[in-house]
Amino acid sequence: MPDAPLPDPWPAPRATSPVEATVGLPGSKSLTNRALVLAALADGPSVVRRALRSRDSLLMAAALTGLGSHVDTSTDDWTVTPGAFAGDTEVDCGLAGTVMRFVPPVAALSHGTVSFDGDPHMRTRPIGEVLLALRHLGVEVDDDERGALPFRLRGHGSVRGGRVVLDASQSSQFVSALLLAGVRYDEGIDVRHDGKPIPSLPHIDMTVAMLREQGVEVDDSDANRWAVAPGPLRALDRTIEPDLSNAGPFLALAAVTGGSVTVRDWPSETTQAGDAWGELLTAMGCEVEHTSDGLRVTGPAPGTLQGLDVDLHDVGELTPVVAALCALASSAQPPARGRPHPPPRDRPAGRPGPRARRSRRRRHRAPRRALLPPGTSARRALPHLRRPPDGPRRRGRRRRGRRRARRGRRHDRQDLHRLRRGLVGPLRALRRAGR
């Protein structure tokens, strides 16, 4: 007898009528962990209300407590009492990028050795630019020249501060990490970005806004430059906003079923990237309204959702839900684009534009847009975006080009490693002579 078909272990829910709902969201992790860092550096005890209780935020609380502050997470409103950063300690980063990147600039202010490590996957995530910046500021960093976990910092109670130049094109957290701790550096911090466009710029805006709210002077008048002046840092009494990026799946229910969904406690003004949902859904034909309860989204009639062409470079975390909505749209519009080439005004002086670089390298690239015909299934939508129209014929060329690029980058890293190794001995001799 033929085997009986296995039951679906988790049948996907399917809406058969317009969805009407009101939902509440947990607090923002980005706001929670930034608030905890500022509270640990503040002039007095602070309260972080409605903090997100998650592994990442609890790891941040444990890291700051290990350095010398005291973070009480026993209630919904967390209290933070600053303390002296003294003694050796170990920091478990888990899988939290904010812990791995935000805590080292703070740990540099301690007296003692602070060791950092995390889950195995975290050893592949970038942190090298932050460590190089701390070295430039005079902090002793021991990472065996890997620029990754695990590593150790040896603090002497203060950091000189001043100007640093880094490439934050891999993560906006590189900039935020230095800005958060820079108010406690002797000369403050002056961060300059030199590289490709920074992703998720709203998260840097969030950091700057939170610093200013606590009385810190921040100068961000020039592009790709942020300067934090040294000075007092007032204690916090902050209520954490809901995580607006996580509102996407719930608001999408209203968009695709023609229903109405309200997200409670939506702030009237915010620096969160998820605030873009209002603009995006309006462009797709939804009705968006701020009410006394929160943000209410009412979808168009079923089958009339509009596609859109939008740049999501600064709000990349919204891409999965936006792409799914585009796959269900009735109009064949280009879907959201992730990271397009920067416009000429954002490119460093002397850097050729994409056309010149493309012709010089003679490389063929897949188009950055693709039309989704109406009714395209979600299963096929994303592969359709990644595959060029003429399919496998150019695949071999692209693979050879990638291999050549990887070899070039590997040789560059090897040359840099040899240069650093050659400088280690003379630098150590100079330090010993200075002592």
C-alpha positions in Angstrom: 0.0 0.0 0.0 1.3 3.5 -0.8 2.4 5.5 2.2 -0.1 7.9 3.6 0.9 11.5 3.0 2.4 13.2 6.0 0.3 15.9 7.5 1.5 19.5 7.2 3.4 20.1 10.4 2.5 23.9 10.4 -0.2 24.8 7.9 0.3 28.4 6.9 -2.7 30.6 8.0 -4.8 31.9 5.2 -7.2 34.9 5.4 -10.5 34.2 3.8 -12.0 37.7 4.6 -10.7 41.2 5.4 -8.6 41.2 8.6 -9.7 43.6 11.4 -7.2 43.7 14.3 -5.4 45.8 16.9 -2.0 44.7 17.9 0.7 45.7 20.3 4.4 45.3 19.6 7.4 44.7 21.9 9.9 47.5 22.4 12.6 48.4 20.0 15.9 46.5 20.5 17.8 49.3 18.8 16.4 51.9 21.3 16.7 49.6 24.3 20.4 48.8 23.9 21.4 52.4 23.1 19.5 53.6 26.1 21.3 51.0 28.3 24.7 52.2 27.1 23.9 55.8 27.7 22.4 55.1 31.1 25.6 53.2 32.2 27.7 56.3 31.2 25.2 58.9 32.7 25.8 61.2 35.6 23.2 59.4 37.8 20.7 56.5 38.0 18.4 56.1 35.0 15.2 54.3 34.2 14.5 52.6 30.9 10.8 51.9 30.8 9.2 49.1 28.7 12.6 47.8 27.7 12.6 44.9 25.3 13.2 41.7 27.2 15.2 39.6 24.7 18.4 37.7 24.6 20.3 40.6 23.0 19.1 43.2 25.5 19.8 40.9 28.5 23.3 40.3 27.2 23.8 44.0 27.0 22.6 44.4 30.6 24.9 41.6 31.7 27.9 43.2 29.8 27.4 46.6 31.4 26.9 45.0 34.9 30.2 43.1 34.4 32.0 46.4 33.6 30.8 48.0 36.9 27.3 49.4 36.4 24.3 47.8 37.9 21.3 47.0 35.6 18.2 45.7 37.3 16.0 43.8 34.8 13.6 42.3 37.3 10.6 44.4 36.3 9.3 45.9 33.0 11.0 49.2 33.9 14.8 48.6 34.1 16.9 50.7 36.4 20.6 51.4 35.6 23.0 52.7 38.3 26.4 53.8 36.9 29.5 52.5 38.6 33.2 52.6 38.4 34.6 50.5 35.5 37.3 48.6 37.3 38.7 45.1 37.2 38.9 42.3 34.6 35.7 40.8 33.1 34.4 38.8 30.2 31.6 39.9 27.9 29.4 37.3 26.1 28.1 38.8 22.9 25.9 35.9 22.0 24.5 36.8 18.6 24.1 40.5 19.4 25.8 42.8 17.0 25.0 45.8 19.3 26.8 44.1 22.2 29.9 43.2 20.1 30.1 46.7 18.7 28.7 49.1 21.3 30.4 47.7 24.4 34.1 47.8 23.3 34.3 51.6 23.1 32.7 51.7 26.6 35.1 49.0 27.9 38.0 51.1 26.8 37.2 53.4 29.7 37.7 50.7 32.3 40.7 49.8 34.5 41.5 46.2 33.5 41.3 43.7 30.8 37.9 43.0 29.1 37.6 39.8 27.0 34.9 39.5 24.3 33.5 36.4 22.7 30.2 35.1 21.5 28.4 32.3 19.6 30.4 30.7 16.8 28.6 32.6 14.1 29.5 35.9 15.7 33.2 35.2 14.9 32.4 35.8 11.2 30.7 39.2 11.7 32.6 42.4 11.1 34.1 44.4 14.0 37.6 45.2 12.6 36.9 48.8 11.8 35.8 49.6 15.4 38.9 47.9 16.8 41.2 49.8 14.4 39.5 53.1 15.4 40.1 52.2 19.1 43.7 51.4 18.4 44.1 54.8 16.7 42.7 56.4 19.9 45.4 54.7 22.0 43.4 51.7 23.3 45.3 48.4 23.6 43.5 45.7 21.5 44.6 42.1 21.2 42.7 40.3 18.4 45.7 38.5 16.7 45.2 40.8 13.7 41.9 39.1 12.8 39.5 42.0 13.3 36.9 39.5 14.7 35.9 37.8 17.9 37.4 36.8 20.2 39.5 39.8 21.3 40.7 41.6 24.4 40.8 45.3 25.4 43.2 46.6 28.1 41.8 49.8 29.5 43.6 52.5 31.6 40.6 54.4 32.9 40.4 57.0 30.1 40.6 57.4 26.3 42.2 60.3 24.5 39.5 60.6 21.8 39.8 62.9 18.9 39.4 62.3 15.1 39.1 58.8 13.6 38.5 57.8 10.0 36.8 54.4 9.3 34.9 52.6 6.6 31.3 52.0 7.9 29.9 50.7 4.7 29.4 47.3 6.4 27.4 48.5 9.3 26.1 51.8 10.6 26.7 50.4 14.1 30.5 51.2 13.6 29.6 54.9 13.8 27.0 54.6 16.6 29.4 52.6 18.8 32.0 55.4 18.8 29.4 58.2 19.2 27.7 56.6 22.2 31.0 56.3 24.3 32.6 59.4 22.8 31.0 61.8 25.2 33.2 60.3 28.0 36.5 60.5 26.0 38.9 63.3 27.0 38.6 65.1 23.6 35.2 63.7 22.6 35.1 61.9 19.3 35.1 63.1 15.6 34.1 60.2 13.3 34.7 60.5 9.6 33.4 57.9 7.2 35.5 57.1 4.1 34.0 54.4 1.9 30.9 53.2 0.1 27.5 54.6 1.3 26.6 53.6 4.9 23.5 51.3 5.1 20.7 52.1 7.5 21.5 55.7 8.1 18.4 56.2 10.2 20.1 54.2 13.0 22.8 56.8 13.2 20.2 59.5 13.3 18.6 57.6 16.2 21.9 57.6 18.1 22.4 61.3 17.5 18.9 62.1 18.6 19.3 60.1 21.8 22.6 61.8 22.6 21.1 65.3 22.1 18.1 64.4 24.3 20.5 63.9 27.2 22.3 67.2 26.7 25.2 66.0 24.6 26.5 68.4 21.8 26.6 66.6 18.5 27.7 68.1 15.2 26.4 66.3 12.1 26.2 69.3 9.8 28.7 67.8 7.3 28.1 64.7 5.2 29.8 61.5 6.5 31.0 63.3 9.7 29.8 63.1 13.3 31.4 64.9 16.2 30.5 64.5 19.8 31.8 67.0 22.3 33.0 65.8 25.8 30.8 66.9 28.6 28.0 65.9 31.0 25.5 63.2 30.1 22.2 63.6 31.9 20.5 60.5 33.5 17.7 59.0 31.4 14.0 58.4 32.1 13.0 57.0 28.8 10.0 54.9 27.6 11.0 52.6 24.7 8.9 52.9 21.6 7.5 49.8 19.9 9.7 48.1 17.3 8.1 49.6 14.2 10.1 47.5 11.7 8.3 44.4 13.2 4.9 46.0 12.4 5.4 45.0 8.7 3.7 41.6 8.7 0.7 42.9 10.6 0.2 45.9 8.4 0.6 43.7 5.4 -2.5 41.7 6.5 -4.6 44.8 6.0 -2.9 45.6 2.7 -3.5 42.2 1.0 -7.0 41.4 2.5 -8.6 44.9 2.3 -9.0 44.9 6.1 -7.9 47.3 8.8 -5.0 46.8 11.3 -4.1 49.2 14.1 -0.6 49.1 15.8 -0.9 50.6 19.3 1.4 53.3 20.6 2.8 54.3 17.3 4.9 57.5 18.0 4.0 60.7 16.2 7.7 61.4 15.7 10.5 58.8 15.6 13.9 58.1 14.2 13.1 54.4 13.7 13.5 53.0 10.1 10.1 51.3 10.5 8.3 54.7 10.4 8.7 54.4 6.6 5.8 51.9 6.6 3.3 54.8 6.4 4.8 56.2 3.2 5.3 52.8 1.6 1.8 51.5 2.2 0.3 54.8 1.1 2.2 54.4 -2.2 0.7 50.9 -2.6 -2.9 52.2 -2.3 -3.5 51.8 1.4 -5.1 54.4 3.7 -2.8 55.3 6.6 -4.1 57.3 9.5 -2.6 58.3 12.9 -5.3 57.9 15.6 -5.3 58.2 19.4 -4.7 54.4 19.6 -1.8 54.3 17.2 -1.3 53.8 13.4 -4.2 52.4 11.5 -3.8 51.0 8.0 -6.7 50.1 5.8 -6.0 48.1 2.7 -7.5 48.6 -0.8 -10.1 46.3 -2.3 -8.7 42.8 -2.8 -6.9 42.5 -6.0 -6.1 46.3 -6.4 -2.9 46.5 -4.4 -0.4 48.7 -6.4 3.2 47.8 -7.0 5.9 50.4 -6.4 9.5 51.3 -7.3 11.4 52.4 -4.2 14.9 52.6 -2.8 15.2 50.7 0.5 18.9 51.3 1.0 18.4 53.1 4.3 15.6 50.8 5.6 16.8 47.4 4.4 15.1 45.5 7.2 11.8 46.3 5.6 12.7 44.6 2.3 11.3 41.0 2.9 7.8 42.2 3.6 7.9 44.8 0.8 9.0 42.2 -1.7 6.2 39.9 -0.6 3.7 42.6 -1.0 5.0 43.4 -4.5 4.6 39.8 -5.5 0.9 40.1 -4.6 0.4 43.4 -6.2 -2.0 43.7 -9.2 0.2 46.0 -11.2 3.4 44.9 -12.8 5.7 47.5 -11.2 9.4 47.1 -10.5 9.9 45.8 -6.9 11.8 47.6 -4.2 15.5 48.0 -4.8 18.0 47.2 -2.1 21.3 49.0 -2.5 21.6 51.0 -5.8 24.7 52.9 -6.9 25.1 56.1 -5.0 24.3 59.3 -6.9 27.2 61.4 -8.1 26.9 63.9 -5.2 27.4 61.0 -2.7 30.5 59.6 -4.3 34.0 60.5 -3.0 35.8 63.0 -5.2 37.7 61.4 -8.0 35.8 58.1 -7.8 34.5 57.0 -11.2 30.8 56.5 -11.6 29.2 53.1 -12.1 29.2 53.3 -15.9 32.9 54.0 -16.0 33.7 51.2 -13.6 31.5 48.8 -15.4 33.1 49.5 -18.8 36.6 49.4 -17.5 36.1 46.0 -15.8 34.1 44.7 -18.8 31.8 42.8 -16.4 28.2 41.9 -17.1 25.9 42.4 -14.2 22.4 41.3 -13.5 19.8 44.1 -13.7 18.9 45.7 -10.4 15.3 45.8 -11.3 12.9 43.1 -12.6 9.2 43.2 -13.3 7.0 40.9 -11.3 4.1 39.9 -13.4 0.7 40.0 -11.6 0.1 36.8 -9.7 3.8 35.8 -9.4 4.0 33.4 -6.5 6.0 34.4 -3.4 8.0 31.2 -3.8 9.3 32.3 -7.2 9.5 36.0 -6.5 12.9 36.4 -5.0 14.7 33.9 -7.3 13.2 35.9 -10.2 14.8 39.0 -8.9 18.2 37.5 -8.5 18.4 35.8 -11.9 19.2 37.8 -15.0 16.8 37.5 -18.0 19.1 35.3 -20.1 19.9 32.9 -17.2 22.8 30.6 -17.3 24.7 32.0 -20.3 26.4 34.7 -18.2 26.8 32.7 -15.0 30.3 31.5 -15.9 31.5 35.0 -16.5 30.1 36.3 -13.3 31.7 33.4 -11.3 35.1 34.0 -12.9 34.8 37.7 -12.1 33.9 37.0 -8.5 36.9 34.6 -8.1 39.3 37.2 -9.5 37.9 39.8 -7.1 38.2 37.4 -4.1 41.8 36.6 -5.0 42.6 40.3 -5.2 41.0 41.0 -1.8 42.9 38.1 -0.3 46.2 39.4 -1.6 45.4 42.8 -0.2 44.7 41.4 3.2 47.9 39.4 3.1 50.0 42.4 2.2 48.3 44.4 5.0 49.0 41.6 7.5 52.7 41.5 6.6 52.9 45.2 7.0 51.3 45.1 10.4 53.5 42.2 11.5 56.6 44.2 10.4 55.5 47.1 12.5 54.7 45.2 15.7 58.3 44.8 16.9 59.4 48.4 16.4 56.2 49.8 18.0 56.6 47.5 21.1 60.3 48.6 21.4 59.2 52.3 21.3 56.6 51.7 24.0 59.1 50.0 26.2 61.6 52.9 25.7 58.8 55.4 26.5 58.0 53.7 29.8 
